[in-house]
Amino acid sequence: MSIQDRREREKEQRRNDILKAAEKLFLSREYDNVSMNDIAREAGISKGTLHYYYPSKDELIYDIAQQHFTVVKSSVLKWIENVRGQTSFAEILKVVLGSFLEAETRNKLHLYLLQEAVVNNEHIRQRFQESYQEWRILIKEELDLQSELLQFNESEARALSFIIVAIIDGLLIQRIVGGDNIPLDDIVDYLDR
């Protein structure tokens, strides 16, 4: 292994250690009650080192949320690939929506970041735009693959990709706020008409 490879691996490990430390603190306290000093202390590094990797707490929170979404996305995409052509669009949609609704910590981080993006954080807003675009492309590609079965044309598949991303965010908000149980089966059945 080259020196450059070893340095990159060490940097990635340090970044993961920081994310784990921050996530642990965010689970035990409100986001506003966790400082960068707290995160540095929990990760066993200096505040300067923390700022080298993450210039702001919002950047750190975004990476935690993205890490969770990447895990969900990978497992969902792998599942879809394995069942493609063997199951209905409704079943695929149910698994996708259900997968996003399961992780409470990720959902709270996502909602916090959405608030930051809407209220005042242009950088987080831009990163959300990129993430949403990526999700819409993945969803549209899956719809395109099933276009004969689902009878979607190009513009309908594109429109549905926007709707599904909006539904995911809306259901995340409803799950966090609480109240009635989300009738996921009924939602999926309605969308599958």
Contacts in CASP RR format, 6 or more apart in sequence:
PFRMAT RR
TARGET T0000
AUTHOR 0000-0000-0000
METHOD contacts of the structure
MODEL  1
MSIQDRREREKEQRRNDILKAAEKLFLSREYDNVSMNDIAREAGISKGTL
HYYYPSKDELIYDIAQQHFTVVKSSVLKWIENVRGQTSFAEILKVVLGSF
LEAETRNKLHLYLLQEAVVNNEHIRQRFQESYQEWRILIKEELDLQSELL
QFNESEARALSFIIVAIIDGLLIQRIVGGDNIPLDDIVDYLDR
1 9 0 8 1.000
11 53 0 8 1.000
14 45 0 8 1.000
14 49 0 8 1.000
14 53 0 8 1.000
15 53 0 8 1.000
15 63 0 8 1.000
17 43 0 8 1.000
17 45 0 8 1.000
18 39 0 8 1.000
18 43 0 8 1.000
18 45 0 8 1.000
18 50 0 8 1.000
18 53 0 8 1.000
18 54 0 8 1.000
18 60 0 8 1.000
19 60 0 8 1.000
19 63 0 8 1.000
19 64 0 8 1.000
19 67 0 8 1.000
20 43 0 8 1.000
21 39 0 8 1.000
21 42 0 8 1.000
21 43 0 8 1.000
21 44 0 8 1.000
22 34 0 8 1.000
22 39 0 8 1.000
22 42 0 8 1.000
22 43 0 8 1.000
22 60 0 8 1.000
22 61 0 8 1.000
22 64 0 8 1.000
23 64 0 8 1.000
23 105 0 8 1.000
24 42 0 8 1.000
25 34 0 8 1.000
25 38 0 8 1.000
25 39 0 8 1.000
25 42 0 8 1.000
26 34 0 8 1.000
26 61 0 8 1.000
26 64 0 8 1.000
26 105 0 8 1.000
26 109 0 8 1.000
27 105 0 8 1.000
31 57 0 8 1.000
31 61 0 8 1.000
31 112 0 8 1.000
34 57 0 8 1.000
35 57 0 8 1.000
36 47 0 8 1.000
36 50 0 8 1.000
36 51 0 8 1.000
36 54 0 8 1.000
36 57 0 8 1.000
37 47 0 8 1.000
39 50 0 8 1.000
39 57 0 8 1.000
39 60 0 8 1.000
40 46 0 8 1.000
40 47 0 8 1.000
40 48 0 8 1.000
40 49 0 8 1.000
40 50 0 8 1.000
43 50 0 8 1.000
54 60 0 8 1.000
54 63 0 8 1.000
58 113 0 8 1.000
58 116 0 8 1.000
58 121 0 8 1.000
58 123 0 8 1.000
58 124 0 8 1.000
59 123 0 8 1.000
61 109 0 8 1.000
61 112 0 8 1.000
61 113 0 8 1.000
62 113 0 8 1.000
62 124 0 8 1.000
62 127 0 8 1.000
64 109 0 8 1.000
65 106 0 8 1.000
65 109 0 8 1.000
65 110 0 8 1.000
65 113 0 8 1.000
66 131 0 8 1.000
68 103 0 8 1.000
68 105 0 8 1.000
68 106 0 8 1.000
68 109 0 8 1.000
69 106 0 8 1.000
69 110 0 8 1.000
69 131 0 8 1.000
72 99 0 8 1.000
72 100 0 8 1.000
72 103 0 8 1.000
72 106 0 8 1.000
73 138 0 8 1.000
75 99 0 8 1.000
76 95 0 8 1.000
76 96 0 8 1.000
76 99 0 8 1.000
77 138 0 8 1.000
79 95 0 8 1.000
80 92 0 8 1.000
80 95 0 8 1.000
80 96 0 8 1.000
80 142 0 8 1.000
83 91 0 8 1.000
83 92 0 8 1.000
84 145 0 8 1.000
84 146 0 8 1.000
85 146 0 8 1.000
85 149 0 8 1.000
88 192 0 8 1.000
89 146 0 8 1.000
89 149 0 8 1.000
89 150 0 8 1.000
89 192 0 8 1.000
90 188 0 8 1.000
90 189 0 8 1.000
90 191 0 8 1.000
90 192 0 8 1.000
92 142 0 8 1.000
93 164 0 8 1.000
93 188 0 8 1.000
93 191 0 8 1.000
93 192 0 8 1.000
94 184 0 8 1.000
94 185 0 8 1.000
94 188 0 8 1.000
96 164 0 8 1.000
96 168 0 8 1.000
97 167 0 8 1.000
97 168 0 8 1.000
97 171 0 8 1.000
97 184 0 8 1.000
97 187 0 8 1.000
97 188 0 8 1.000
98 184 0 8 1.000
100 107 0 8 1.000
100 168 0 8 1.000
100 171 0 8 1.000
100 172 0 8 1.000
101 107 0 8 1.000
101 171 0 8 1.000
101 172 0 8 1.000
101 175 0 8 1.000
101 182 0 8 1.000
101 184 0 8 1.000
104 175 0 8 1.000
104 176 0 8 1.000
107 172 0 8 1.000
107 175 0 8 1.000
107 176 0 8 1.000
108 176 0 8 1.000
110 169 0 8 1.000
110 172 0 8 1.000
111 172 0 8 1.000
111 173 0 8 1.000
111 176 0 8 1.000
113 124 0 8 1.000
113 128 0 8 1.000
114 128 0 8 1.000
114 169 0 8 1.000
116 124 0 8 1.000
117 124 0 8 1.000
117 125 0 8 1.000
117 127 0 8 1.000
117 128 0 8 1.000
118 125 0 8 1.000
132 165 0 8 1.000
135 161 0 8 1.000
135 165 0 8 1.000
135 168 0 8 1.000
136 158 0 8 1.000
136 161 0 8 1.000
136 162 0 8 1.000
136 165 0 8 1.000
137 161 0 8 1.000
139 160 0 8 1.000
139 161 0 8 1.000
139 164 0 8 1.000
139 165 0 8 1.000
140 157 0 8 1.000
140 158 0 8 1.000
140 160 0 8 1.000
140 161 0 8 1.000
143 150 0 8 1.000
143 152 0 8 1.000
143 157 0 8 1.000
143 160 0 8 1.000
143 161 0 8 1.000
144 152 0 8 1.000
144 154 0 8 1.000
144 157 0 8 1.000
146 152 0 8 1.000
147 153 0 8 1.000
147 157 0 8 1.000
152 160 0 8 1.000
167 187 0 8 1.000
167 191 0 8 1.000
171 182 0 8 1.000
171 187 0 8 1.000
174 182 0 8 1.000
175 182 0 8 1.000
END
